[in-house]
Amino acid sequence: MNFLTIGHRGVMGVEPENTLRSFVAAQEAGLDVIELDLHLSKDGALVVMHDARVDRTTDGTGAIADKTLDELRALDAGRGERIPLFLEVLDAVRTPLQAEIKDVRAARALAEVMNDRGLADRVEVASFHDEAIAEIARLVPGVRTALVAGRYGTDVVDRAVAVGASRLCLNIRRVTLEVVEHARKADLSVFGWVVNTQDHLRLVRALELDGATTDYPEIKRTGRFTA
């Protein structure tokens, strides 16, 4: 089995999350995929940040949707880093990306970039929101999608199938063998998040998941040897 490691917001355990610095570090560490999060600025720019507000990860305050790109770029996102545009990430790293979208508006903006640049093979699109997955699948032919879930039962498999997702990204603290077996019957790959400890990595391996999302690059190295 080809076990894949996904760098969570780059390598947010050691670098400022969702920054070019973090993404480059994830690539240098050899992580297989880099995960990032997308929002739209007030003036429609596709920017990389997890929260809907800038308060937690920058020296600013307020909602991303209430700020222009110039206002967002003036903020410090950690260690002097700026909030990156999605386009900048595409140019900064070669590693495949998993782009998480928060809503249908972001899905439409991302679809435009993906179609313009022919990114269906390079960028997988993930979301907690079924309607966002369905929208990106409608707009980008051949796009690979992943349904993300924090609290779920076996119904999460049926939701993924309904929107055409090929992968489930599941909270490792809640994943069960029953859910995994149901996913396998539906021909879905299953990843666990966030896998930052050896105990969680052993659980991922015991359940024979396809990979893990992690904050730390060490998981890439130890994941090969954990039984």
N, C-alpha and C positions, 0 to 999 in steps of 0.2 A: 504494500500500500504506500502511495506517495503522500506522506504526511506534510501538510503545508502550514506555514506559520504566517499569520497576518499581524503586521505591526499596527497597534492600536493608536491612532492619531500620530503615527510615526513611531517613536519610542518614548511615549509620554512619561515613562517611569524615570527617564534620565535626561530628557530634553523638554523644552516648552512645547506643549501639545499643539498639534495642527500648525506648525511653523515649518518653513523651508529647512531650518536647521534640524528639526526632528525627522523630517522625511529623508533628508540626505543621510542622516545617521542610521536610519532604518535600512536604507539601501546598502550602505557600507557594511552593516552587520549581516547582510545576506538574507534578510527576511524575504519571503517569497512574494508577499503582497503587502501593500501599504494602504491602510484604511484612513479615510478622512471624512470630514463632515461639511456639508454645504448649506449656505444660507444666501438670500438675496439682500443686497443693500437697498437703501431707499431709492437709489437711482438705477437699480436693476443689475448691479454687478454681482457675479457669482463668486462669493468669498468663502474662505475656508475657516470655519469655527464650529465648535460643537453646540454651545449654548445659544439660545435666542437673544441673550443679552451679553454685553462685553464685560460685565463687572468681575466675573470670577477669574478670567484669564488675561485681562489687560489692566492698564492703569486708568481706564475710563469707566463710565457708567452709562446705562441706557440700552435700549433695544437696537439690534443691528438694523432692523427694518426702518428705524427712525433716523439712521445716519447715512450720509452719502459716502461714497468710496473714499473721497479725500479725507473726510472726518475719521473714518475707520483707519486709514493708513497713517494717521497722525498718532495712533496709540502704540504703546509698547506692549507687545504680546509675550514678553519674557526674554531676558538677556539681550535686549535691544532689537529683537525680531519684530517684524511687522506682520499684520494679518495678511496672508497671501491670497492672491487671486487663484482660482482653479487653473487658469491658463499658465500661471507661473509654475505651479507644481508639475504640470505636464512637461514643461521645458527643463525643470530642475532634476528630475529623476527618470530613470528608464524602467524601474520596477513596475509591474502591473498594479493597478489601483482598484480599491473598492471604495466607491463614493456613496456615502450615506446621505440620503435626502430626507428632509423633514416634512415636505408638503408637495402638493401638485404644482404650485408655482415654480418651485425649485426644480422639479422634474422637467418642466417645459424648458427652462433655461439651460439645464444640463443637456437635454436632448438636442438643442440647437448646436451646442459646442461639439457633441459627440458626432452628429451627422456631418458637420462642417469638416471635422478633422478625421473622420473615419475611425472612431475609437471603440467600436463595438467589441473588438477583440482584446483591447487593452484595459478597458474600464468595466468592471462589474458594478452594478448599481444595487444598493441595499437600502432598506427602509423598515421601520416599525409599522408603517402605514400601508395597508393593502392597496388603497386607491392610488398612492404615489407609484407603487410598483406596476400597477396596471397601466398607468398613464405613460410611464417611460417605455414599457413594452410596446405600447401602441405607437409611440412616436419614433422609436429607434429599432429598425429591423435587425433581428439577430442579437439583440442585447442580452447579456446574462444578468439575471437578477437573483437577489437573496432576500428572504424575509427574515427580519430580526425580531426576536421576542425575549422579553424579560420574565413575564409571568404567563404561563401557558400550560396546556394539556395536550393530548393527542390531536385536538382540533387544529393546532397550529400547522399540522401536516396538510389537512384539508384546505386551510386558508392559502398555503403556499401553492398547492396544486391549482386552486381556483384562479390565481393571478399569474400562473405560468412561471413561478420561480423555480430554479433548479437547485437552490441551496437554502438551508436553514442555518442561521447563526443564533445559537441559544445560550441563555444564561447558564453557565456551568453549575451554578448552585442549585438549579432546579431540574436539570436534565435527568431523565430516567431511561432505563432500558426499554420500557414500553414505547416511549416516544421515538427512540432511535429505531426500533424494529418497525414501527409504523412508517417512519420516513424511508427506510430501506425498501419497503414494499412499494412505496410510491416513487422509487428511483431518485430520491433526493440525497444530496450530500449533506453532511451535518458537521458544523463547526461549533466549538465551545468558546464562550467569552465570559469574563476576562480571566485568562489562565496565567497566573503569576507565581504560583507555588508548585513545588514538586508534588504535593498531594493532588492538586487539581490536574496536573499533567498526567499523573498515574491514572486518575479517573478517566481522563480523555482517552488514554491508551486502552484501559480496560473495556471501555464502551466501544472501542474501535471507531472513534470519530475520524473524520477526514482531515482535521486540523484544528488549530487553536488561534484565537486572537489574544495577543499579549502586549503588556506595557514594556516588557524587558527583552532585550536581544538575547540574553542567556538562554531563553526558552528554545531558541532555534538550535543551539548547540546541544543542550541536554535532551531535547525532544527525540533525537535520533536514538538515544540509548536507554530511554525509560521503558521498562516492560510493563 
